[in-house]
C-alpha cells in the first residue's frame, strides 16, 4: 500500500483504486465536460490505498519445511549413493530451500543439513577407512584421497541445492560457508582421527622418502595429497613439521655417509645434486615457500656449515688444484658461497700456491724453465680465480700474497753462488731477453694466446689473415711484468737486464725496436725514472754513436779517403753500461789502422775523453772463398781473427793450437771456445784433427774445403753472446756487494732522521726501505750495523738502542 500522508484525511478523501471509476467522471463523447461548474482544482484526494490482490497461503510453514526436507533428504541420499544421472529437479529443490529461508526457517533447515552431513561422513566415509588402518601408509593415503575426491564431487551438487541457504543465512549469520563447513567436518571427523592422522601424514612423507631412495614416485598421488593438505588447512601445522623432521634425519645420515666415503669433488657434486632434487621437488609440487626456505636452510646447515672442515681441507683442495679441476673448484666455491664461506678457501689456496711456487723456484734441474713454469702457473691460477672463484676479492688477494711470498724466498745455493740473491729476478730478466731477441717465435706454445693458436690451426684455410706479432709480444711482456711486480729484489733483475740489453744493442740482436722501447716504458712506470736512467742512457748512446759514424763517414768522403774496411763504432758511457773485461787479442794491421784513424778523429772533436776498446764485443762480416762457392760469414771479432790466419794457406796445411794462440794473442780458454764454435758446431768452416767435441792443446786445424751451405749469408754461433758461468758469478757477487752498500746507506739515512732508535725498530725500517732493491736477512742487516759502528757512523747505547753520531 502506498500512502501519501497529509494531516488526517477524511473518509471521503480516500480514493479506492480497486474499483471502477464512476460514469459521471467520464468525458462525454464530444470531448466537452458537462460538470465543469462543479470542478474544484484544489479539492483532490489526499491518500491512495493499493490493495494486494495475491491471496496468502493457508499451509503451515513447519509442515512445508517437513515436506521440503523429505525431498531434500532423499535427494542428498541419492547424491551420496550414486554419481550417475540424478532423478530429482535441482531447480525445484532450490526453490523450496528459498521458500523455507523466506519463512524464517533457515536455522532449522541448517540444523537438519548438519545432522545429515555429519552422519554421512562419520558412517559412510570414515568407517571404511578405519577398517583399512592396518594397510600400508601409502595405501591408506590413496584411500583417503579417493574418499576426499568423492566427497568434493558430491559437495558440488549439494552446494547447488542449498546455495540460497549459503548466501542468505550462513553469510549473514557469519557462519562457515557450505564449502568451509564440509572441509571442517572432513578434517575433524576423518583427518583428525587418531588412528588415521599419523598414517595419512606419514604416507605422504613416505612418498618423499621413497623418491629420495630412487624408488618410483607417484607424482599425481603426491600432488593430490599436498592439495588435500592445503584444502584441509593442515599443511603448515601438521605436514610441514613432520616432513622437515624426517628430512633432517635423512640429511644428517646422508652427509655423514657421503663425507666419509666420497672424495671432495664427488661429495660437492652429490651435495649440489641433492639440493637441486630437493628444491626441484618443492617447485614441481608447489610446496609452500616456508617449506622450501626451511628445507634449504637445513640442507645448507648440515651439508655445508657443519662440513666446513671437510670442504676446506688442505689436501683435498690441493688435489683439485693439482688436477686444474676448474669445474670442480667452481662447484666447491659455489657450494661454500651459499653460506658466505667462499673466503674460507683462502688458506688452502695460498698454501698450495706457496708450496707449488717454491718447488718451481728452487728446482735446480729446471732453472731455465722457471719463468715459463711460473707464467703457466699464474695463467692457471688467474683462470681459476676468474672462473672458479668468481673473482672473489679475498681469494684474489691471497693469490697475490702467496706469489709474493714464494717468489721472494732466498736460499744460498750453487745457482746463486752462495749469495742471498733472488733467482727469479735473474730468470725473469733472461726470459725478457729471450722475448726481445726472438719475438713472437720465442714464446712457448703453452703461453700463447688463443688467437694465435686458432690462427696456427687455420693457416691453410685463412692465409690472408696476418698474425700481429707485436701484439703477441706485448701481451707476453705484460704477463712477465705482472710476475716481475712480485719480486722485491729488483736489483738482481736490473743487473741481468742491463747486461742483456747491452748485448742486444751492441750486436743488433733485438727483434723489434718498438718492443725494446715498450719494455723500457713499462719498467719506468713500474719502478720509477731512477730505475731506468742508465737503461735510457744506453739507448741514447747507441743513437749518438750512429750519428757519430754518419758524421765520420761524411768527412772521409769529403777528404776523398775511401776506407778499406767498413768500420762501425759504438761509443758508450762507462757509467751507464755494464763493465766488460779487457781480453787481449792481436788485431790485424789493416783493422788496427782503421781504428786508430777513427780514434784520432774522435779525440779531435772531444778532447779529454779516453776510448777503451772492447774487442770481445765486436763482430764482423767476412767474405770467404770455398771450393764449393763463396759465402759471407757473420762472425765475432775473435772468430774473424782466427779465420784470417788461414788466408794464403795451403789446402791441407795444418795450423796447431799453439800457433793460433801465439798469433791471435787470445787467452787459452777464449781461444778454445772460439775454435770450438768454428770446428765443432753445426756450421764448420774449419776442420779439427782429430775429430772430437772438445778442444785440446795438441789439436790441429785446417780450412774445411768441403764446406757448403744453401744460404749465401751464414751466421756462425757467436760465443760472446752466451753468458758464461764466470760472468754469472761475477754479476751475482756484484749485486750482493751492492746490496750491502745499499743496506748501509739505508741505515745511515734512518739514523740521521731518527737520531736514536731501538734495534728491532731499526731492522724493520731497513727491511721496508730496501724491499724494492733486495732485502738482506736479519743477520746480514746486523753485520752492516756492526760495520757502521766500526766506521763510527753510529754507536750502541744501553737498552738495545742505537744513536747517530753526527
C-alpha positions in Angstrom: 0.0 0.0 0.0 1.4 3.4 -0.9 0.3 6.3 1.3 0.7 10.0 0.8 0.2 11.4 4.2 -1.5 14.8 4.8 -2.8 15.5 8.2 -5.9 13.4 9.0 -7.8 12.8 5.7 -11.5 12.2 5.9 -13.0 9.1 4.6 -14.3 11.0 1.6 -10.8 11.9 0.7 -9.8 8.3 0.2 -9.8 7.0 -3.3 -10.2 3.3 -3.9 -8.1 2.4 -6.9 -9.5 -1.1 -6.9 -13.0 0.0 -8.1 -14.0 1.2 -11.5 -14.4 5.0 -11.9 -17.8 6.5 -11.7 -19.6 7.1 -15.0 -20.0 10.7 -14.0 -16.3 11.3 -14.2 -16.0 10.1 -17.9 -15.5 12.6 -20.7 -18.5 12.9 -22.9 -18.2 11.7 -26.5 -17.9 15.2 -27.9 -14.9 15.9 -25.6 -16.6 18.6 -23.5 -17.1 18.1 -19.8 -20.6 18.6 -18.5 -19.7 19.0 -14.8 -17.2 21.8 -15.3 -19.2 24.1 -13.0 -18.7 21.6 -10.1 -14.8 21.3 -10.7 -12.7 22.4 -7.8 -8.9 22.5 -8.6 -7.7 22.1 -5.0 -10.2 19.6 -3.9 -8.2 16.4 -4.7 -7.5 13.0 -3.0 -5.1 13.1 -0.1 -4.4 9.3 0.3 -4.0 6.4 -2.1 -4.6 2.9 -1.0 -3.4 -0.1 -3.1 -4.9 -3.4 -2.0 -2.9 -6.6 -2.6 -4.7 -8.9 -5.0 -2.5 -12.0 -4.1 -4.0 -14.4 -1.7 -1.9 -15.7 1.2 -1.2 -19.5 1.5 -3.1 -21.3 4.1 -0.4 -24.1 4.5 1.6 -24.2 7.8 5.3 -23.2 7.4 6.5 -26.0 9.6 4.6 -28.5 7.6 6.1 -27.0 4.4 9.6 -27.4 6.0 8.9 -31.0 6.7 7.7 -31.7 3.2 10.7 -29.9 1.8 13.2 -31.7 3.9 11.8 -35.1 2.9 12.5 -34.3 -0.7 15.9 -32.8 0.2 16.9 -35.8 2.3 16.0 -38.1 -0.5 18.0 -36.0 -3.0 21.1 -35.8 -0.8 20.9 -39.5 -0.1 20.7 -40.1 -3.9 23.8 -37.9 -4.3 25.7 -39.8 -1.7 24.8 -43.2 -3.1 25.2 -42.7 -6.8 27.2 -40.4 -9.1 25.1 -41.2 -12.1 22.3 -39.1 -13.5 20.1 -37.6 -10.8 16.3 -38.3 -10.7 15.3 -35.0 -9.0 14.9 -31.5 -10.2 17.7 -29.2 -8.8 15.6 -26.1 -9.7 12.6 -27.3 -7.8 14.6 -28.2 -4.7 16.5 -24.9 -4.9 13.1 -23.0 -4.9 11.9 -25.0 -1.9 15.1 -24.1 0.0 14.5 -20.5 -0.9 10.9 -20.6 0.3 11.9 -22.1 3.6 14.5 -19.4 4.1 12.0 -16.7 3.3 9.7 -18.2 6.0 12.4 -17.6 8.6 13.1 -21.4 9.0 16.7 -21.3 7.6 18.1 -22.2 11.0 16.0 -25.3 11.3 17.0 -26.3 7.8 20.7 -25.8 8.5 20.5 -28.0 11.7 18.9 -30.8 9.7 21.6 -30.4 7.0 24.4 -30.5 9.5 23.0 -33.7 11.1 22.7 -35.4 7.7 26.2 -34.5 6.5 27.9 -35.4 9.8 26.2 -38.7 9.9 27.2 -39.5 6.4 30.9 -38.6 6.9 31.1 -40.5 10.2 29.4 -43.6 8.9 29.7 -43.8 5.2 33.1 -42.2 4.7 35.1 -42.8 7.9 34.1 -46.4 8.7 35.6 -47.9 5.5 38.8 -46.0 6.1 39.0 -47.2 9.7 38.7 -50.8 8.5 41.8 -50.3 6.4 44.0 -48.8 9.1 46.2 -51.9 9.0 47.3 -51.3 5.4 50.5 -49.5 4.4 50.6 -45.8 4.9 50.7 -45.1 1.2 47.7 -47.4 0.5 45.7 -45.8 3.3 46.7 -42.3 1.9 45.4 -43.3 -1.5 42.1 -44.5 0.0 41.7 -41.2 1.9 42.5 -39.3 -1.3 39.8 -41.3 -3.1 37.3 -40.5 -0.3 38.2 -36.9 -0.4 37.8 -36.7 -4.2 34.4 -38.4 -3.9 33.3 -36.0 -1.2 34.3 -33.0 -3.2 32.3 -34.2 -6.2 29.2 -34.8 -4.0 29.6 -31.5 -2.4 29.2 -29.7 -5.7 25.6 -30.9 -6.2 24.8 -30.3 -2.5 26.0 -26.7 -2.9 23.7 -26.3 -5.9 20.7 -27.4 -3.8 21.5 -25.3 -0.7 23.0 -22.3 -2.4 20.3 -19.9 -1.2 20.8 -21.1 2.3 24.5 -20.4 2.0 24.1 -16.9 0.6 21.1 -15.7 2.6 21.6 -17.3 6.0 25.1 -18.5 6.6 26.8 -15.5 5.1 24.6 -13.1 7.1 25.0 -15.0 10.4 28.8 -15.1 9.9 28.8 -18.9 9.9 31.1 -21.1 7.8 30.0 -21.5 4.3 28.8 -24.8 2.9 32.3 -25.5 1.5 34.1 -24.4 4.7 31.8 -26.5 6.8 32.2 -29.6 4.6 36.0 -29.2 4.8 35.9 -28.7 8.6 33.7 -31.8 9.1 36.0 -33.9 6.9 39.1 -32.6 8.8 37.7 -33.1 12.3 35.9 -36.4 11.6 38.4 -38.2 9.3 41.8 -36.4 9.2 42.0 -35.7 12.9 41.1 -39.2 13.9 44.0 -40.5 16.0 44.0 -43.8 14.0 44.1 -42.2 10.6 46.0 -39.0 11.0 49.5 -40.4 11.6 49.2 -42.8 8.7 47.9 -40.1 6.3 50.8 -37.8 7.1 53.4 -40.5 7.2 52.1 -41.9 3.9 52.7 -38.5 2.2 56.2 -38.3 3.8 56.9 -42.0 2.8 56.5 -41.0 -0.8 59.2 -38.3 -0.4 61.4 -40.8 1.3 60.9 -43.3 -1.5 61.8 -40.6 -4.1 65.0 -39.9 -2.1 65.9 -43.6 -2.3 65.4 -43.6 -6.0 62.1 -45.6 -6.0 59.2 -45.0 -8.3 57.5 -41.8 -7.4 53.7 -41.5 -7.9 53.7 -37.8 -8.7 49.9 -37.5 -9.2 49.2 -39.1 -5.8 51.7 -36.8 -4.1 50.3 -33.7 -5.8 46.8 -34.6 -4.7 47.9 -35.3 -1.2 49.6 -31.8 -1.0 46.5 -30.2 -2.4 44.3 -32.0 0.2 46.6 -30.8 3.0 46.2 -27.3 1.8 42.4 -27.6 1.4 42.1 -29.0 4.9 44.5 -26.3 6.3 46.7 -28.8 7.9 49.8 -28.3 5.7 51.6 -25.9 7.9 50.5 -27.3 11.3 50.8 -31.0 10.6 52.5 -32.0 7.4 55.3 -29.5 7.1 56.8 -30.1 10.6 56.7 -33.9 10.0 58.4 -33.5 6.6 61.1 -31.3 7.9 61.8 -33.6 10.9 62.2 -36.6 8.6 64.2 -34.6 6.1 66.6 -33.6 8.9 67.2 -37.2 9.9 67.8 -38.1 6.2 70.2 -35.2 5.5 72.2 -35.8 8.7 72.7 -39.5 7.8 73.4 -38.7 4.2 76.0 -36.1 5.0 77.8 -38.4 7.5 77.9 -41.2 5.0 78.9 -39.1 1.9 81.6 -37.1 3.6 83.3 -40.3 4.9 83.1 -42.3 1.7 83.4 -39.8 -1.1 86.2 -37.5 -2.2 85.8 -33.8 -2.1 84.8 -33.3 -5.7 82.4 -36.2 -5.7 80.9 -35.0 -2.3 80.4 -31.5 -3.6 78.8 -32.8 -6.8 76.5 -35.0 -4.8 75.5 -32.2 -2.5 74.6 -30.0 -5.4 72.6 -32.7 -6.9 70.8 -33.4 -3.7 69.9 -29.8 -3.2 68.7 -29.5 -6.8 66.5 -32.5 -6.3 65.0 -31.2 -3.1 64.4 -27.7 -4.4 63.1 -29.1 -7.7 60.5 -31.2 -5.8 59.4 -28.1 -3.9 59.0 -26.2 -7.1 57.3 -29.0 -9.0 54.6 -29.7 -6.4 54.2 -26.0 -5.3 55.2 -26.7 -1.7 54.9 -23.7 0.5 57.7 -21.1 0.4 58.3 -21.7 4.1 58.9 -25.4 3.4 61.4 -24.5 0.6 63.1 -22.0 2.9 63.4 -24.2 5.9 64.5 -27.2 3.8 67.2 -25.2 2.1 68.4 -23.9 5.5 68.5 -27.4 6.8 70.5 -28.7 3.7 72.9 -25.8 3.8 73.5 -26.2 7.6 74.2 -29.9 7.5 75.9 -30.2 4.1 78.0 -27.0 4.2 78.2 -25.3 7.6 78.8 -28.4 9.6 81.1 -29.9 6.9 83.3 -26.8 6.6 86.4 -28.6 7.7 86.0 -31.2 5.1 85.1 -28.8 2.3 88.2 -26.6 3.1 90.6 -29.5 3.8 94.1 -28.5 2.6 95.0 -31.9 1.0 91.6 -32.2 -0.7 91.7 -28.7 -2.2 95.3 -29.2 -3.2 94.3 -32.3 -5.2 91.8 -30.3 -7.2 94.3 -27.6 -7.8 96.9 -30.1 -8.9 94.5 -31.5 -11.5 93.5 -28.0 -12.5 89.8 -29.0 -12.0 88.2 -25.7 -12.8 84.7 -27.1 -12.9 85.0 -28.9 -9.6 86.6 -25.9 -7.9 83.7 -23.7 -9.2 81.2 -26.1 -7.7 83.1 -26.2 -4.4 83.2 -22.4 -4.3 79.5 -22.0 -5.2 78.5 -24.5 -2.5 80.5 -22.7 0.1 79.2 -19.3 -1.0 75.7 -20.4 -0.1 76.7 -19.8 3.5 79.2 -17.0 2.6 82.1 -19.3 3.3 83.9 -18.9 -0.1 86.6 -16.9 1.6 87.4 -20.0 3.7 89.3 -21.4 0.7 91.9 -18.7 1.0 94.3 -20.5 3.5 94.4 -23.8 1.5 94.6 -21.8 -1.8 97.5 -19.7 -0.5 99.3 -22.8 0.9 99.1 -24.7 -2.4 100.4 -21.7 -4.4 103.2 -21.2 -2.0 104.3 -24.8 -2.0 104.0 -25.2 -5.7 105.7 -21.9 -6.5 108.6 -22.7 -4.0 109.2 -26.1 -5.7 109.4 -24.3 -9.0 111.8 -21.6 -7.8 114.2 -24.0 -6.1 114.1 -26.7 -8.7 117.7 -26.5 -9.9 117.2 -29.0 -12.7 114.6 -26.9 -14.4 116.1 -23.4 -13.7 116.0 -22.4 -17.4 112.2 -23.2 -17.5 111.4 -21.3 -14.2 109.7 -18.3 -15.7 107.8 -20.4 -18.2 106.5 -22.6 -15.4 105.7 -19.6 -13.2 103.8 -17.9 -16.0 101.9 -21.1 -16.8 101.1 -21.4 -13.1 100.0 -17.8 -12.9 97.8 -18.3 -16.0 96.2 -21.3 -14.5 95.5 -19.6 -11.2 94.1 -16.5 -12.9 91.7 -18.7 -14.8 90.7 -20.5 -11.5 90.2 -17.2 -9.7 88.2 -15.7 -12.6 86.1 -18.7 -13.5 86.0 -21.0 -10.4 86.1 -18.4 -7.6 84.0 -15.7 -9.4 86.7 -13.1 -8.9 86.4 -13.2 -5.1 88.5 -10.3 -3.7 89.8 -12.2 -0.7 91.0 -15.1 -2.9 92.5 -12.7 -5.4 94.4 -11.0 -2.6 95.5 -14.4 -1.3 96.8 -15.4 -4.8 99.0 -12.3 -5.0 100.2 -12.6 -1.4 101.2 -16.2 -2.0 103.0 -15.4 -5.2 104.9 -12.5 -3.4 105.8 -14.9 -0.6 107.4 -17.7 -2.5 108.9 -15.7 -5.3 111.0 -13.7 -2.7 112.3 -16.7 -0.8 116.0 -16.9 -0.9 118.4 -19.8 -0.4 122.1 -19.8 -0.7 122.7 -22.4 -3.4 125.3 -23.0 -6.1 122.9 -21.4 -8.6 123.2 -18.1 -6.8 126.9 -18.7 -5.9 126.1 -18.8 -2.2 124.6 -15.3 -2.2 121.2 -14.5 -0.9 120.1 -13.1 -4.3 116.6 -13.8 -5.7 116.9 -16.3 -8.5 113.5 -15.3 -10.1 114.8 -11.8 -10.7 117.6 -13.2 -12.8 115.5 -15.6 -14.7 112.8 -13.0 -15.5 115.5 -10.8 -17.0 116.7 -13.7 -19.1 113.2 -14.5 -20.3 112.6 -10.9 -21.3 115.9 -11.1 -23.2 114.6 -14.2 -25.0 111.4 -12.5 -26.0 113.1 -9.3 -27.2 115.6 -11.3 -29.2 113.3 -13.9 -30.7 110.0 -12.0 -30.9 106.7 -14.0 -31.1 108.5 -17.1 -32.3 110.3 -17.4 -28.9 107.0 -17.6 -27.0 106.3 -21.2 -25.8 103.1 -22.7 -27.1 101.6 -23.1 -23.6 101.8 -19.3 -23.1 100.5 -18.2 -26.4 97.0 -16.6 -26.7 94.0 -18.5 -28.1 94.1 -16.1 -31.1 97.5 -17.3 -32.1 96.7 -21.0 -31.5 93.5 -20.6 -33.5 95.3 -19.0 -36.4 98.0 -21.6 -36.4 95.4 -24.3 -36.7 93.7 -22.5 -39.6 96.7 -21.2 -41.5 95.9 -23.3 -44.6 92.4 -22.0 -44.8 92.9 -18.4 -43.9 96.3 -17.4 -45.4 95.2 -13.8 -45.8 94.9 -13.3 -42.0 98.1 -12.0 -40.7 99.1 -12.6 -37.1 100.1 -9.4 -35.2 103.4 -10.4 -33.6 103.9 -7.1 -31.9 100.6 -7.6 -30.1 101.5 -11.1 -29.0 104.9 -9.9 -27.7 103.4 -7.0 -25.8 100.8 -9.4 -24.2 103.6 -11.6 -23.2 105.6 -8.7 -21.8 102.6 -7.7 -19.7 102.4 -11.1 -18.2 106.1 -11.1 -17.4 105.8 -7.7 -15.8 102.9 -8.9 -13.7 105.3 -11.6 -12.4 108.1 -9.0 -12.0 105.8 -6.9 -9.7 106.0 -9.7 -7.0 109.8 -9.5 -6.9 111.3 -7.4 -4.1 115.0 -7.8 -5.1 114.7 -5.8 -8.3 118.5 -5.1 -8.2 119.1 -8.6 -9.5 116.7 -8.1 -12.3 118.3 -4.8 -13.1 121.8 -6.1 -13.3 121.0 -9.0 -15.7 118.5 -7.0 -17.7 121.1 -4.3 -18.2 123.8 -6.8 -19.3 121.4 -8.5 -21.7 120.2 -5.2 -23.1 123.8 -4.1 -23.8 124.4 -7.3 -25.8 121.2 -6.8 -27.8 122.0 -3.2 -28.6 125.7 -3.8 -29.5 125.1 -6.9 -31.5 121.9 -5.7 -33.2 120.0 -8.7 -31.9 116.7 -7.0 -31.0 113.7 -8.4 -32.8 111.8 -5.1 -32.6 113.0 -1.7 -31.5 109.4 -0.8 -30.6 109.3 -3.8 -28.2 112.5 -2.6 -26.6 111.1 0.9 -26.1 107.8 -0.5 -24.9 109.5 -2.6 -22.2 111.6 0.3 -21.1 108.4 2.4 -20.7 106.8 -0.4 -18.7 109.8 -0.5 -16.3 109.8 3.2 -15.9 106.1 3.2 -15.0 106.6 0.3 -12.6 109.9 1.2 -10.9 110.4 4.9 -11.5 112.7 7.1 -13.5 115.7 6.3 -11.3 115.5 2.6 -12.2 115.6 3.2 -15.9 118.0 6.1 -16.0 121.1 4.1 -17.1 118.9 2.0 -19.5 117.7 5.1 -21.2 121.3 6.4 -21.4 122.3 3.2 -23.2 119.6 3.9 -25.9 120.9 7.4 -26.2 124.5 6.2 -26.6 123.5 4.0 -29.5 121.7 6.8 -31.2 124.6 9.2 -30.7 127.1 6.6 -31.9 125.0 6.1 -35.1 125.1 9.9 -35.7 128.9 10.0 -34.9 129.6 7.3 -37.5 127.4 9.1 -40.1 129.4 12.3 -39.5 132.7 10.4 -39.7 131.9 8.7 -43.0 130.8 12.1 -44.4 134.1 13.7 -43.5 136.0 10.8 -45.0 134.1 11.2 -48.3 134.8 14.9 -48.3 138.5 14.2 -48.0 138.3 11.6 -50.7 139.6 8.9 -48.3 137.8 5.7 -49.1 138.3 3.3 -46.1 139.4 -0.2 -46.9 137.2 -1.6 -44.1 133.6 -0.6 -43.4 134.1 0.3 -39.7 131.2 0.9 -37.3 132.0 2.0 -33.8 129.7 2.4 -30.7 130.8 5.0 -28.2 129.4 4.1 -24.8 129.3 5.9 -21.5 131.2 3.9 -19.0 128.9 4.8 -16.1 125.7 3.6 -17.9 126.9 0.4 -19.4 128.0 -2.9 -17.8 131.6 -3.4 -17.0 133.3 -5.6 -19.6 136.7 -7.3 -19.0 139.6 -6.4 -21.3 140.5 -9.5 -23.3 143.9 -9.3 -25.1 143.8 -10.0 -28.8 146.2 -9.4 -31.7 144.2 -7.2 -34.1 145.1 -7.4 -37.8 147.1 -4.4 -39.1 144.5 -3.1 -41.6 141.8 -3.2 -38.9 144.1 -1.5 -36.3 144.9 1.2 -38.8 141.1 1.9 -39.3 140.7 2.0 -35.6 143.5 4.4 -35.0 142.2 6.8 -37.7 138.7 6.9 -36.1 140.3 7.4 -32.7 142.2 10.5 -34.0 139.0 11.9 -35.5 137.1 11.4 -32.2 139.7 12.9 -30.0 139.9 15.9 -32.3 136.3 16.6 -31.6 136.1 15.6 -28.0 139.3 16.5 -26.1 140.0 14.9 -22.8 138.0 11.7 -23.5 139.6 8.3 -23.4 138.5 5.4 -25.6 138.7 2.0 -24.2 138.2 -0.6 -26.9 136.3 -3.8 -26.1 137.1 -6.2 -28.9 135.3 -9.0 -27.2 132.0 -7.3 -28.1 132.9 -6.8 -31.8 131.5 -8.7 -34.7 132.1 -8.5 -38.4 131.4 -10.0 -41.8 134.0 -12.0 -43.8 133.8 -12.8 -47.5 135.1 -16.4 -47.7 136.0 -18.3 -50.8 135.4 -22.1 -50.6 135.8 -24.6 -53.4 132.1 -25.2 -53.4 131.1 -21.5 -53.5 131.7 -18.1 -52.0 130.0 -17.2 -48.7 129.5 -14.3 -46.4 130.3 -15.3 -42.8 128.9 -13.3 -39.9 131.3 -14.0 -37.0 132.7 -12.4 -33.8 135.9 -10.5 -33.8 137.8 -13.4 -32.2 136.4 -15.8 -34.8 137.4 -13.4 -37.6 141.0 -13.1 -36.2 141.3 -16.9 -36.2 139.8 -17.3 -39.7 142.1 -14.6 -41.2 145.1 -16.7 -40.2 144.1 -19.3 -42.8 144.5 -16.9 -45.8 147.1 -17.9 -48.3 147.5 -21.3 -46.5 147.7 -24.5 -48.5 144.7 -26.8 -48.9 145.9 -29.4 -46.4 148.1 -27.2 -44.3 147.5 -27.7 -40.6 147.7 -24.9 -38.0 148.3 -26.1 -34.5 146.6 -24.8 -31.3 149.9 -23.4 -30.1 150.4 -21.5 -33.4 146.9 -20.0 -33.2 147.4 -19.0 -29.6 150.6 -17.2 -30.4 149.3 -15.4 -33.5 145.9 -14.3 -32.0 147.2 -13.5 -28.5 143.9 -14.8 -27.1 143.8 -16.4 -23.6 143.7 -20.3 -23.8 140.1 -20.5 -22.6 138.9 -17.9 -25.0 140.8 -19.5 -27.9 139.4 -22.9 -27.2 135.8 -21.5 -27.1 136.4 -19.7 -30.4 137.8 -22.8 -32.1 135.0 -25.0 -30.8 132.4 -22.7 -32.4 134.3 -22.8 -35.7 135.2 -26.5 -35.9 132.7 -28.4 -33.6 129.4 -26.6 -34.1 126.7 -27.2 -36.7 128.3 -24.8 -39.2 132.1 -25.8 -39.6 134.3 -23.6 -41.8 137.3 -25.3 -40.1 138.1 -28.9 -39.6 139.6 -30.2 -36.4 142.1 -33.0 -36.2 141.5 -35.4 -34.6 137.7 -35.1 -34.6 136.0 -34.7 -31.2 133.7 -32.4 -29.3 136.5 -31.0 -27.0 139.4 -28.7 -27.9 142.8 -29.9 -26.8 146.2 -28.1 -27.0 147.5 -30.9 -29.2 144.8 -30.4 -31.9 145.5 -29.0 -35.3 143.1 -27.3 -37.7 142.6 -26.9 -41.4 140.3 -25.0 -43.7 137.2 -27.1 -44.5 137.4 -27.2 -48.3 134.2 -29.4 -48.3 132.2 -26.7 -46.6 128.8 -25.9 -48.3 125.5 -24.3 -47.3 122.4 -23.4 -49.3 122.5 -19.9 -47.8 124.7 -17.2 -49.1 125.0 -15.4 -45.8 125.7 -17.6 -42.8 125.7 -16.7 -39.1 128.1 -18.7 -37.0 127.3 -19.1 -33.4 128.9 -16.2 -31.6 130.3 -17.4 -28.3 130.4 -14.0 -26.8 126.6 -13.9 -26.8 126.4 -16.7 -24.4 126.7 -16.0 -20.7 129.5 -18.0 -19.1 129.4 -19.3 -15.5 132.1 -16.8 -14.6 130.1 -13.9 -15.9 127.0 -15.1 -14.0 129.0 -15.5 -10.8 130.5 -12.0 -11.1 127.1 -10.5 -11.6 125.6 -12.2 -8.6 128.6 -11.2 -6.4 128.4 -7.6 -7.6 124.7 -7.4 -6.8 125.3 -9.0 -3.4 128.0 -6.4 -2.7 125.9 -3.6 -3.8 123.1 -4.8 -1.6 125.4 -4.4 1.4 126.2 -0.9 0.4 122.5 -0.1 -0.1 121.7 -1.5 3.3 124.3 0.6 5.0 123.1 3.7 3.2 119.5 3.0 4.3 120.7 2.5 7.9 122.6 5.8 7.8 119.5 7.7 6.4 117.3 6.2 9.1 119.7 7.0 11.9 120.2 10.6 10.6 116.5 11.2 10.7 115.7 9.4 13.9 118.9 10.1 15.9 118.0 7.4 18.4 116.3 4.1 17.7 115.9 0.6 19.0 117.4 -2.5 17.4 114.1 -4.2 16.3 112.6 -1.0 15.0 115.8 -0.2 13.0 115.7 -3.6 11.4 112.1 -3.3 10.5 112.6 0.1 8.9 115.7 -1.1 7.0 113.7 -4.0 5.6 110.9 -1.6 4.5 113.4 0.8 2.9 115.4 -1.9 0.9 112.4 -4.0 -0.1 112.4 -2.8 -3.7 116.1 -3.5 -4.3 116.5 -6.6 -2.3 116.4 -7.4 1.4 119.2 -9.0 3.5 118.2 -11.4 6.2 118.3 -10.1 9.8 121.8 -11.5 10.4 123.0 -9.6 7.3 121.5 -6.4 8.5 123.1 -6.8 11.9 126.5 -7.3 10.2 126.1 -4.0 8.4 125.1 -2.3 11.6 128.3 -3.5 13.2 130.3 -2.2 10.2 128.8 1.2 10.6 129.5 1.2 14.3 133.2 0.4 13.4 133.2 3.3 10.9 131.8 5.5 13.7 128.6 6.4 12.0 126.6 5.2 15.0 127.1 3.8 18.5 125.3 1.5 20.9 123.6 2.6 24.0 122.0 0.9 26.9 118.7 -1.0 26.5 119.4 -2.2 22.9 119.3 1.4 21.5 121.5 3.0 18.8 122.3 6.6 18.4 123.5 8.6 15.4 126.9 10.2 15.5 126.8 13.5 13.6 
